[in-house]
Amino acid sequence: QVQLVESGGGSVQAGGSLRLSCVASSSSVCMSWFRQAPGKERERVASISTASSSTYYADSVKGRFTVSRDNAKNTLYLQMNSLKDEDTAMYYCAAGRDLMGCWNAQYWGQGTQVTVFS
């Protein structure tokens, strides 16, 4: 079992930046950020693997968000720049036991709210 604790959410004006962090209780093969806005389906935002540090980004965030991880600290980050109103959502950290876990994660954090206002 992997426990995940997110932090760093908040309210920010459009065009601003936020950095989310997620501390894991142990390592995992792949870690991801998902988000869900009210009335919308959950969306995978970004993923990063441990072994190769290969990354995935949703088209909606490419060029604006950067996912990274510190394996020594079992910590996942999401740097979010040029934030838009449509980025408003609850953001969840997730971890997978294998590469399929990048999109089909076994472990989930409790979420951190990001609100972007104009």
N, CA, C and O atoms as a GROMACS GRO file, in nm:
protein
  472
    1GLN      N    1   0.084  -0.119   0.000
    1GLN     CA    2   0.000   0.000   0.000
    1GLN      C    3   0.088   0.125   0.000
    1GLN      O    4   0.185   0.133   0.075
    2VAL      N    5   0.055   0.220  -0.083
    2VAL     CA    6   0.128   0.345  -0.092
    2VAL      C    7   0.036   0.458  -0.051
    2VAL      O    8  -0.072   0.476  -0.108
    3GLN      N    9   0.078   0.534   0.048
    3GLN     CA   10   0.002   0.653   0.088
    3GLN      C   11   0.058   0.774   0.015
    3GLN      O   12   0.179   0.789   0.001
    4LEU      N   13  -0.032   0.859  -0.030
    4LEU     CA   14   0.004   0.977  -0.106
    4LEU      C   15  -0.059   1.100  -0.042
    4LEU      O   16  -0.178   1.101  -0.011
    5VAL      N   17   0.023   1.204  -0.024
    5VAL     CA   18  -0.028   1.327   0.036
    5VAL      C   19   0.011   1.445  -0.053
    5VAL      O   20   0.129   1.475  -0.071
    6GLU      N   21  -0.092   1.512  -0.107
    6GLU     CA   22  -0.068   1.627  -0.195
    6GLU      C   23  -0.067   1.756  -0.115
    6GLU      O   24  -0.123   1.764  -0.005
    7SER      N   25  -0.001   1.856  -0.172
    7SER     CA   26  -0.003   1.991  -0.116
    7SER      C   27   0.026   2.090  -0.228
    7SER      O   28   0.070   2.051  -0.336
    8GLY      N   29   0.002   2.216  -0.200
    8GLY     CA   30   0.038   2.320  -0.295
    8GLY      C   31  -0.077   2.382  -0.371
    8GLY      O   32  -0.058   2.479  -0.444
    9GLY      N   33  -0.196   2.328  -0.355
    9GLY     CA   34  -0.310   2.387  -0.424
    9GLY      C   35  -0.345   2.523  -0.367
    9GLY      O   36  -0.291   2.565  -0.264
   10GLY      N   37  -0.435   2.591  -0.436
   10GLY     CA   38  -0.478   2.722  -0.389
   10GLY      C   39  -0.549   2.798  -0.498
   10GLY      O   40  -0.586   2.743  -0.602
   11SER      N   41  -0.567   2.926  -0.474
   11SER     CA   42  -0.632   3.014  -0.572
   11SER      C   43  -0.528   3.104  -0.635
   11SER      O   44  -0.441   3.158  -0.566
   12VAL      N   45  -0.536   3.120  -0.766
   12VAL     CA   46  -0.438   3.200  -0.836
   12VAL      C   47  -0.505   3.270  -0.954
   12VAL      O   48  -0.600   3.216  -1.013
   13GLN      N   49  -0.458   3.386  -0.986
   13GLN     CA   50  -0.512   3.460  -1.098
   13GLN      C   51  -0.468   3.395  -1.229
   13GLN      O   52  -0.359   3.338  -1.238
   14ALA      N   53  -0.552   3.404  -1.329
   14ALA     CA   54  -0.517   3.350  -1.461
   14ALA      C   55  -0.384   3.409  -1.507
   14ALA      O   56  -0.358   3.528  -1.493
   15GLY      N   57  -0.301   3.320  -1.563
   15GLY     CA   58  -0.168   3.360  -1.603
   15GLY      C   59  -0.062   3.334  -1.498
   15GLY      O   60   0.058   3.341  -1.526
   16GLY      N   61  -0.106   3.303  -1.378
   16GLY     CA   62  -0.014   3.278  -1.270
   16GLY      C   63   0.036   3.135  -1.266
   16GLY      O   64   0.010   3.056  -1.357
   17SER      N   65   0.107   3.104  -1.159
   17SER     CA   66   0.170   2.972  -1.145
   17SER      C   67   0.143   2.912  -1.008
   17SER      O   68   0.121   2.983  -0.910
   18LEU      N   69   0.144   2.781  -1.004
   18LEU     CA   70   0.137   2.705  -0.880
   18LEU      C   71   0.225   2.583  -0.894
   18LEU      O   72   0.249   2.535  -1.005
   19ARG      N   73   0.273   2.533  -0.781
   19ARG     CA   74   0.350   2.410  -0.781
   19ARG      C   75   0.287   2.313  -0.683
   19ARG      O   76   0.278   2.341  -0.564
   20LEU      N   77   0.244   2.200  -0.734
   20LEU     CA   78   0.188   2.095  -0.651
   20LEU      C   79   0.297   1.996  -0.613
   20LEU      O   80   0.390   1.970  -0.690
   21SER      N   81   0.284   1.941  -0.493
   21SER     CA   82   0.376   1.838  -0.447
   21SER      C   83   0.296   1.719  -0.397
   21SER      O   84   0.182   1.732  -0.352
   22CYS      N   85   0.356   1.603  -0.406
   22CYS     CA   86   0.293   1.480  -0.357
   22CYS      C   87   0.401   1.393  -0.296
   22CYS      O   88   0.493   1.349  -0.364
   23VAL      N   89   0.388   1.369  -0.168
   23VAL     CA   90   0.484   1.283  -0.099
   23VAL      C   91   0.426   1.144  -0.087
   23VAL      O   92   0.314   1.125  -0.039
   24ALA      N   93   0.504   1.046  -0.131
   24ALA     CA   94   0.460   0.906  -0.126
   24ALA      C   95   0.530   0.833  -0.012
   24ALA      O   96   0.643   0.865   0.024
   25SER      N   97   0.460   0.735   0.044
   25SER     CA   98   0.517   0.659   0.157
   25SER      C   99   0.622   0.560   0.110
   25SER      O  100   0.705   0.515   0.189
   26SER      N  101   0.618   0.525  -0.019
   26SER     CA  102   0.718   0.436  -0.076
   26SER      C  103   0.724   0.459  -0.227
   26SER      O  104   0.643   0.533  -0.283
   27SER      N  105   0.820   0.396  -0.290
   27SER     CA  106   0.839   0.420  -0.433
   27SER      C  107   0.737   0.344  -0.517
   27SER      O  108   0.672   0.251  -0.469
   28SER      N  109   0.724   0.385  -0.641
   28SER     CA  110   0.633   0.319  -0.733
   28SER      C  111   0.691   0.332  -0.874
   28SER      O  112   0.779   0.414  -0.898
   29VAL      N  113   0.640   0.252  -0.965
   29VAL     CA  114   0.693   0.251  -1.101
   29VAL      C  115   0.655   0.378  -1.176
   29VAL      O  116   0.737   0.435  -1.248
   30CYS      N  117   0.533   0.422  -1.158
   30CYS     CA  118   0.486   0.540  -1.230
   30CYS      C  119   0.401   0.626  -1.138
   30CYS      O  120   0.322   0.575  -1.059
   31MET      N  121   0.418   0.755  -1.149
   31MET     CA  122   0.335   0.848  -1.072
   31MET      C  123   0.271   0.948  -1.167
   31MET      O  124   0.330   0.988  -1.268
   32SER      N  125   0.150   0.986  -1.133
   32SER     CA  126   0.072   1.072  -1.223
   32SER      C  127  -0.004   1.177  -1.145
   32SER      O  128  -0.025   1.167  -1.024
   33TRP      N  129  -0.043   1.280  -1.219
   33TRP     CA  130  -0.139   1.378  -1.171
   33TRP      C  131  -0.265   1.365  -1.256
   33TRP      O  132  -0.260   1.362  -1.379
   34PHE      N  133  -0.377   1.358  -1.188
   34PHE     CA  134  -0.507   1.361  -1.252
   34PHE      C  135  -0.581   1.484  -1.200
   34PHE      O  136  -0.544   1.541  -1.097
   35ARG      N  137  -0.685   1.523  -1.271
   35ARG     CA  138  -0.768   1.630  -1.221
   35ARG      C  139  -0.913   1.603  -1.259
   35ARG      O  140  -0.943   1.534  -1.356
   36GLN      N  141  -1.001   1.660  -1.178
   36GLN     CA  142  -1.144   1.647  -1.206
   36GLN      C  143  -1.214   1.775  -1.168
   36GLN      O  144  -1.207   1.820  -1.054
   37ALA      N  145  -1.280   1.833  -1.264
   37ALA     CA  146  -1.360   1.954  -1.242
   37ALA      C  147  -1.505   1.913  -1.221
   37ALA      O  148  -1.546   1.806  -1.267
   38PRO      N  149  -1.582   1.994  -1.153
   38PRO     CA  150  -1.723   1.962  -1.128
   38PRO      C  151  -1.798   1.936  -1.258
   38PRO      O  152  -1.793   2.016  -1.351
   39GLY      N  153  -1.866   1.823  -1.263
   39GLY     CA  154  -1.945   1.789  -1.381
   39GLY      C  155  -1.865   1.732  -1.496
   39GLY      O  156  -1.921   1.707  -1.603
   40LYS      N  157  -1.736   1.713  -1.477
   40LYS     CA  158  -1.651   1.661  -1.584
   40LYS      C  159  -1.586   1.530  -1.542
   40LYS      O  160  -1.575   1.500  -1.423
   41GLU      N  161  -1.542   1.454  -1.641
   41GLU     CA  162  -1.474   1.329  -1.613
   41GLU      C  163  -1.332   1.357  -1.564
   41GLU      O  164  -1.272   1.462  -1.592
   42ARG      N  165  -1.281   1.262  -1.491
   42ARG     CA  166  -1.143   1.273  -1.446
   42ARG      C  167  -1.050   1.266  -1.565
   42ARG      O  168  -1.072   1.188  -1.658
   43GLU      N  169  -0.946   1.347  -1.564
   43GLU     CA  170  -0.853   1.359  -1.675
   43GLU      C  171  -0.711   1.337  -1.625
   43GLU      O  172  -0.671   1.394  -1.523
   44ARG      N  173  -0.636   1.256  -1.695
   44ARG     CA  174  -0.495   1.240  -1.662
   44ARG      C  175  -0.421   1.362  -1.717
   44ARG      O  176  -0.429   1.393  -1.836
   45VAL      N  177  -0.349   1.429  -1.630
   45VAL     CA  178  -0.279   1.552  -1.666
   45VAL      C  179  -0.136   1.522  -1.709
   45VAL      O  180  -0.091   1.569  -1.814
   46ALA      N  181  -0.065   1.445  -1.628
   46ALA     CA  182   0.076   1.418  -1.655
   46ALA      C  183   0.118   1.293  -1.580
   46ALA      O  184   0.062   1.259  -1.475
   47SER      N  185   0.218   1.224  -1.635
   47SER     CA  186   0.275   1.107  -1.571
   47SER      C  187   0.425   1.108  -1.588
   47SER      O  188   0.479   1.170  -1.679
   48ILE      N  189   0.491   1.038  -1.497
   48ILE     CA  190   0.637   1.024  -1.508
   48ILE      C  191   0.675   0.888  -1.451
   48ILE      O  192   0.626   0.847  -1.345
   49SER      N  193   0.763   0.818  -1.521
   49SER     CA  194   0.808   0.688  -1.474
   49SER      C  195   0.934   0.705  -1.390
   49SER      O  196   1.007   0.803  -1.403
   50THR      N  197   0.956   0.607  -1.304
   50THR     CA  198   1.072   0.614  -1.216
   50THR      C  199   1.200   0.578  -1.291
   50THR      O  200   1.300   0.649  -1.281
   51ALA      N  201   1.196   0.468  -1.366
   51ALA     CA  202   1.316   0.415  -1.426
   51ALA      C  203   1.374   0.505  -1.534
   51ALA      O  204   1.494   0.533  -1.535
   52SER      N  205   1.290   0.550  -1.624
   52SER     CA  206   1.340   0.626  -1.738
   52SER      C  207   1.309   0.774  -1.732
   52SER      O  208   1.360   0.853  -1.812
   53SER      N  209   1.226   0.812  -1.636
   53SER     CA  210   1.179   0.951  -1.627
   53SER      C  211   1.107   0.994  -1.753
   53SER      O  212   1.098   1.114  -1.782
   54SER      N  213   1.056   0.899  -1.828
   54SER     CA  214   0.975   0.937  -1.943
   54SER      C  215   0.846   1.001  -1.895
   54SER      O  216   0.794   0.964  -1.789
   55THR      N  217   0.796   1.096  -1.971
   55THR     CA  218   0.679   1.172  -1.927
   55THR      C  219   0.566   1.168  -2.028
   55THR      O  220   0.585   1.142  -2.147
   56TYR      N  221   0.449   1.196  -1.977
   56TYR     CA  222   0.327   1.209  -2.058
   56TYR      C  223   0.258   1.337  -2.015
   56TYR      O  224   0.254   1.370  -1.897
   57TYR      N  225   0.203   1.409  -2.112
   57TYR     CA  226   0.123   1.527  -2.081
   57TYR      C  227  -0.005   1.525  -2.164
   57TYR      O  228  -0.004   1.489  -2.281
   58ALA      N  229  -0.112   1.564  -2.102
   58ALA     CA  230  -0.235   1.586  -2.177
   58ALA      C  231  -0.213   1.705  -2.272
   58ALA      O  232  -0.140   1.798  -2.240
   59ASP      N  233  -0.277   1.699  -2.387
   59ASP     CA  234  -0.262   1.808  -2.484
   59ASP      C  235  -0.298   1.943  -2.424
   59ASP      O  236  -0.240   2.046  -2.460
   60SER      N  237  -0.392   1.943  -2.334
   60SER     CA  238  -0.442   2.068  -2.277
   60SER      C  239  -0.341   2.140  -2.189
   60SER      O  240  -0.357   2.258  -2.159
   61VAL      N  241  -0.235   2.068  -2.148
   61VAL     CA  242  -0.138   2.129  -2.057
   61VAL      C  243   0.003   2.133  -2.114
   61VAL      O  244   0.094   2.189  -2.053
   62LYS      N  245   0.023   2.074  -2.230
   62LYS     CA  246   0.156   2.072  -2.290
   62LYS      C  247   0.210   2.213  -2.307
   62LYS      O  248   0.141   2.303  -2.354
   63GLY      N  249   0.336   2.230  -2.269
   63GLY     CA  250   0.400   2.360  -2.280
   63GLY      C  251   0.376   2.451  -2.161
   63GLY      O  252   0.441   2.555  -2.147
   64ARG      N  253   0.283   2.414  -2.076
   64ARG     CA  254   0.251   2.497  -1.958
   64ARG      C  255   0.283   2.427  -1.827
   64ARG      O  256   0.325   2.491  -1.730
   65PHE      N  257   0.264   2.297  -1.823
   65PHE     CA  258   0.287   2.219  -1.701
   65PHE      C  259   0.412   2.134  -1.717
   65PHE      O  260   0.446   2.090  -1.827
   66THR      N  261   0.481   2.113  -1.606
   66THR     CA  262   0.598   2.026  -1.605
   66THR      C  263   0.589   1.931  -1.486
   66THR      O  264   0.574   1.974  -1.372
   67VAL      N  265   0.598   1.803  -1.515
   67VAL     CA  266   0.596   1.702  -1.410
   67VAL      C  267   0.739   1.657  -1.382
   67VAL      O  268   0.820   1.642  -1.474
   68SER      N  269   0.771   1.637  -1.255
   68SER     CA  270   0.904   1.591  -1.217
   68SER      C  271   0.891   1.510  -1.088
   68SER      O  272   0.788   1.513  -1.021
   69ARG      N  273   0.997   1.441  -1.056
   69ARG     CA  274   0.996   1.363  -0.931
   69ARG      C  275   1.136   1.358  -0.874
   69ARG      O  276   1.236   1.361  -0.946
   70ASP      N  277   1.140   1.350  -0.743
   70ASP     CA  278   1.264   1.330  -0.668
   70ASP      C  279   1.254   1.190  -0.609
   70ASP      O  280   1.187   1.169  -0.508
   71ASN      N  281   1.321   1.095  -0.672
   71ASN     CA  282   1.309   0.956  -0.629
   71ASN      C  283   1.364   0.935  -0.488
   71ASN      O  284   1.314   0.851  -0.414
   72ALA      N  285   1.467   1.009  -0.452
   72ALA     CA  286   1.526   0.994  -0.319
   72ALA      C  287   1.427   1.035  -0.211
   72ALA      O  288   1.430   0.983  -0.099
   73LYS      N  289   1.338   1.128  -0.244
   73LYS     CA  290   1.239   1.176  -0.147
   73LYS      C  291   1.101   1.118  -0.172
   73LYS      O  292   1.007   1.150  -0.099
   74ASN      N  293   1.088   1.033  -0.274
   74ASN     CA  294   0.956   0.978  -0.311
   74ASN      C  295   0.853   1.090  -0.326
   74ASN      O  296   0.741   1.080  -0.277
   75THR      N  297   0.894   1.194  -0.394
   75THR     CA  298   0.809   1.311  -0.409
   75THR      C  299   0.786   1.343  -0.556
   75THR      O  300   0.879   1.342  -0.637
   76LEU      N  301   0.662   1.370  -0.587
   76LEU     CA  302   0.619   1.406  -0.722
   76LEU      C  303   0.582   1.554  -0.723
   76LEU      O  304   0.525   1.605  -0.626
   77TYR      N  305   0.614   1.622  -0.831
   77TYR     CA  306   0.583   1.764  -0.844
   77TYR      C  307   0.505   1.790  -0.972
   77TYR      O  308   0.513   1.714  -1.068
   78LEU      N  309   0.430   1.897  -0.970
   78LEU     CA  310   0.367   1.947  -1.092
   78LEU      C  311   0.380   2.099  -1.091
   78LEU      O  312   0.313   2.167  -1.014
   79GLN      N  313   0.466   2.150  -1.177
   79GLN     CA  314   0.480   2.294  -1.193
   79GLN      C  315   0.380   2.340  -1.298
   79GLN      O  316   0.382   2.294  -1.412
   80MET      N  317   0.292   2.429  -1.258
   80MET     CA  318   0.185   2.474  -1.346
   80MET      C  319   0.204   2.623  -1.374
   80MET      O  320   0.196   2.705  -1.283
   81ASN      N  321   0.230   2.656  -1.498
   81ASN     CA  322   0.248   2.794  -1.540
   81ASN      C  323   0.139   2.835  -1.636
   81ASN      O  324   0.068   2.751  -1.693
   82SER      N  325   0.125   2.964  -1.655
   82SER     CA  326   0.025   3.018  -1.748
   82SER      C  327  -0.112   2.956  -1.724
   82SER      O  328  -0.179   2.911  -1.817
   83LEU      N  329  -0.151   2.955  -1.600
   83LEU     CA  330  -0.277   2.889  -1.563
   83LEU      C  331  -0.397   2.958  -1.626
   83LEU      O  332  -0.400   3.080  -1.642
   84LYS      N  333  -0.495   2.877  -1.662
   84LYS     CA  334  -0.617   2.924  -1.726
   84LYS      C  335  -0.736   2.888  -1.639
   84LYS      O  336  -0.728   2.802  -1.552
   85ASP      N  337  -0.848   2.956  -1.666
   85ASP     CA  338  -0.970   2.925  -1.590
   85ASP      C  339  -1.003   2.776  -1.598
   85ASP      O  340  -1.046   2.716  -1.500
   86GLU      N  341  -0.984   2.718  -1.715
   86GLU     CA  342  -1.021   2.578  -1.734
   86GLU      C  343  -0.929   2.480  -1.662
   86GLU      O  344  -0.955   2.360  -1.664
   87ASP      N  345  -0.824   2.529  -1.598
   87ASP     CA  346  -0.739   2.443  -1.516
   87ASP      C  347  -0.797   2.424  -1.376
   87ASP      O  348  -0.746   2.343  -1.298
   88THR      N  349  -0.902   2.497  -1.344
   88THR     CA  350  -0.966   2.484  -1.214
   88THR      C  351  -1.021   2.343  -1.197
   88THR      O  352  -1.102   2.296  -1.277
   89ALA      N  353  -0.977   2.276  -1.090
   89ALA     CA  354  -1.018   2.137  -1.066
   89ALA      C  355  -0.957   2.090  -0.935
   89ALA      O  356  -0.872   2.157  -0.876
   90MET      N  357  -1.002   1.974  -0.892
   90MET     CA  358  -0.934   1.903  -0.785
   90MET      C  359  -0.824   1.821  -0.850
   90MET      O  360  -0.849   1.746  -0.945
   91TYR      N  361  -0.704   1.835  -0.800
   91TYR     CA  362  -0.590   1.764  -0.856
   91TYR      C  363  -0.552   1.649  -0.763
   91TYR      O  364  -0.537   1.667  -0.642
   92TYR      N  365  -0.536   1.532  -0.822
   92TYR     CA  366  -0.504   1.412  -0.746
   92TYR      C  367  -0.370   1.355  -0.789
   92TYR      O  368  -0.337   1.347  -0.907
   93CYS      N  369  -0.294   1.316  -0.691
   93CYS     CA  370  -0.171   1.242  -0.714
   93CYS      C  371  -0.206   1.093  -0.716
   93CYS      O  372  -0.288   1.048  -0.637
   94ALA      N  373  -0.142   1.019  -0.805
   94ALA     CA  374  -0.170   0.876  -0.815
   94ALA      C  375  -0.041   0.801  -0.843
   94ALA      O  376   0.053   0.855  -0.902
   95ALA      N  377  -0.038   0.677  -0.800
   95ALA     CA  378   0.081   0.595  -0.818
   95ALA      C  379   0.042   0.457  -0.870
   95ALA      O  380  -0.063   0.403  -0.836
   96GLY      N  381   0.131   0.402  -0.953
   96GLY     CA  382   0.104   0.270  -1.009
   96GLY      C  383   0.218   0.174  -0.984
   96GLY      O  384   0.334   0.214  -0.977
   97ARG      N  385   0.182   0.046  -0.969
   97ARG     CA  386   0.283  -0.058  -0.944
   97ARG      C  387   0.359  -0.095  -1.071
   97ARG      O  388   0.467  -0.154  -1.064
   98ASP      N  389   0.303  -0.060  -1.186
   98ASP     CA  390   0.368  -0.090  -1.313
   98ASP      C  391   0.337   0.024  -1.410
   98ASP      O  392   0.273   0.123  -1.373
   99LEU      N  393   0.383   0.011  -1.534
   99LEU     CA  394   0.364   0.121  -1.628
   99LEU      C  395   0.217   0.141  -1.663
   99LEU      O  396   0.175   0.252  -1.695
  100MET      N  397   0.138   0.034  -1.656
  100MET     CA  398  -0.006   0.052  -1.678
  100MET      C  399  -0.064   0.143  -1.571
  100MET      O  400  -0.167   0.208  -1.590
  101GLY      N  401   0.004   0.144  -1.456
  101GLY     CA  402  -0.042   0.228  -1.347
  101GLY      C  403  -0.029   0.376  -1.374
  101GLY      O  404  -0.076   0.459  -1.296
  102CYS      N  405   0.037   0.412  -1.486
  102CYS     CA  406   0.043   0.552  -1.523
  102CYS      C  407  -0.096   0.606  -1.551
  102CYS      O  408  -0.127   0.720  -1.518
  103TRP      N  409  -0.181   0.525  -1.612
  103TRP     CA  410  -0.317   0.569  -1.640
  103TRP      C  411  -0.421   0.489  -1.564
  103TRP      O  412  -0.537   0.530  -1.555
  104ASN      N  413  -0.382   0.377  -1.508
  104ASN     CA  414  -0.473   0.294  -1.430
  104ASN      C  415  -0.411   0.276  -1.291
  104ASN      O  416  -0.372   0.166  -1.252
  105ALA      N  417  -0.404   0.386  -1.219
  105ALA     CA  418  -0.332   0.389  -1.092
  105ALA      C  419  -0.401   0.307  -0.984
  105ALA      O  420  -0.524   0.299  -0.978
  106GLN      N  421  -0.318   0.247  -0.900
  106GLN     CA  422  -0.371   0.167  -0.789
  106GLN      C  423  -0.387   0.250  -0.660
  106GLN      O  424  -0.468   0.216  -0.574
  107TYR      N  425  -0.310   0.356  -0.650
  107TYR     CA  426  -0.309   0.433  -0.527
  107TYR      C  427  -0.338   0.580  -0.557
  107TYR      O  428  -0.293   0.636  -0.657
  108TRP      N  429  -0.415   0.640  -0.466
  108TRP     CA  430  -0.460   0.777  -0.488
  108TRP      C  431  -0.446   0.862  -0.363
  108TRP      O  432  -0.463   0.814  -0.251
  109GLY      N  433  -0.413   0.990  -0.384
  109GLY     CA  434  -0.414   1.084  -0.274
  109GLY      C  435  -0.553   1.140  -0.254
  109GLY      O  436  -0.647   1.105  -0.324
  110GLN      N  437  -0.564   1.229  -0.157
  110GLN     CA  438  -0.695   1.284  -0.123
  110GLN      C  439  -0.733   1.404  -0.208
  110GLN      O  440  -0.848   1.447  -0.209
  111GLY      N  441  -0.636   1.459  -0.279
  111GLY     CA  442  -0.662   1.569  -0.370
  111GLY      C  443  -0.629   1.705  -0.310
  111GLY      O  444  -0.632   1.724  -0.188
  112THR      N  445  -0.597   1.798  -0.398
  112THR     CA  446  -0.574   1.936  -0.358
  112THR      C  447  -0.642   2.026  -0.462
  112THR      O  448  -0.629   2.005  -0.582
  113GLN      N  449  -0.714   2.125  -0.413
  113GLN     CA  450  -0.795   2.209  -0.501
  113GLN      C  451  -0.711   2.320  -0.565
  113GLN      O  452  -0.633   2.388  -0.498
  114VAL      N  453  -0.728   2.335  -0.694
  114VAL     CA  454  -0.667   2.446  -0.768
  114VAL      C  455  -0.780   2.528  -0.828
  114VAL      O  456  -0.863   2.476  -0.902
  115THR      N  457  -0.782   2.656  -0.797
  115THR     CA  458  -0.884   2.746  -0.850
  115THR      C  459  -0.814   2.861  -0.921
  115THR      O  460  -0.732   2.931  -0.862
  116VAL      N  461  -0.849   2.881  -1.046
  116VAL     CA  462  -0.793   2.988  -1.126
  116VAL      C  463  -0.902   3.090  -1.154
  116VAL      O  464  -1.007   3.054  -1.207
  117PHE      N  465  -0.878   3.216  -1.121
  117PHE     CA  466  -0.980   3.318  -1.141
  117PHE      C  467  -0.926   3.426  -1.235
  117PHE      O  468  -0.806   3.450  -1.244
  118SER      N  469  -1.021   3.491  -1.304
  118SER     CA  470  -0.982   3.595  -1.400
  118SER      C  471  -0.985   3.733  -1.333
  118SER      O  472  -0.955   3.833  -1.398
   0.00000   0.00000   0.00000
